[in-house]
Amino acid sequence: MRAYQVKAVLATVVFFLWVSSARANSVNFDLTANNLGISGSVGTVMISDTGMNQVTVTITMNAGFSLKLEGGDIALNGPSGLTAGSASGIAAASGASTFTGLSFKQFFTGKNISQFGTFAFDYANIKGAANGVVSADSLTFVLTAPGLMASQFTGAAIHFCTASGTNCGPQTGFASNGPMTAVPEASTISLLGAGLIGLAGFVRRRIRG
């Protein structure tokens, strides 16, 4: 195979990998940093493309921790154009119990979250859960805004409690993410595999020729 053909194949591979990564439809933020000195992760925040101009935020707390609802914060960095009205479909769960019809009673822009700095948007103070429910093991909600995509988000921080379940626990603190990782959608992975197989076949035929 001639040098210019090898360069063309390599350029095609690089372009294909770039396109595939650009199509990744979710980002994960592992909440490995906190202001209580707890080692390890307290939970994760996943933001996924679920429609045009729409993402779904899923917060899953690890065992021994829960997300503070009333008086709590969910702060996000990266995109532009989010407002208080961008959030909908807020639902929480703890064990076998699910709480729907919740709402964020406060919304802030440029809010400082503990030592993690200033976040572009902060959805706070979740109301509407049953009496006595002040925290949850997981939370989901939808954000809708023009041009919104999961890949625009670069960071997250939450208000958490040091016990699982609905009673919050003895301490509360703030946790934020470490390095961001992108999760490609299944169709993107399949397309990537098929493309690389095709390129391998092309290179083999050229070498034999």
Protein Blocks (a to p, Z undefined) as FASTA:
>chain_A
ZZklmmmmmmmmmmmmmmmmmmpcbdcdddfbcceopgcjfbdcddddfbehiacddddd
dehiacdfehpacddehiehiafklpghiacdehjbccehiacfbdcehiaehjnopafb
dcehiehiaehiabdfbdcdddddehiafklpgbdcddddfbehjeopabdcdddddddd
ddddfklmmmmmmmmmmmmmmmmmmmmZZ
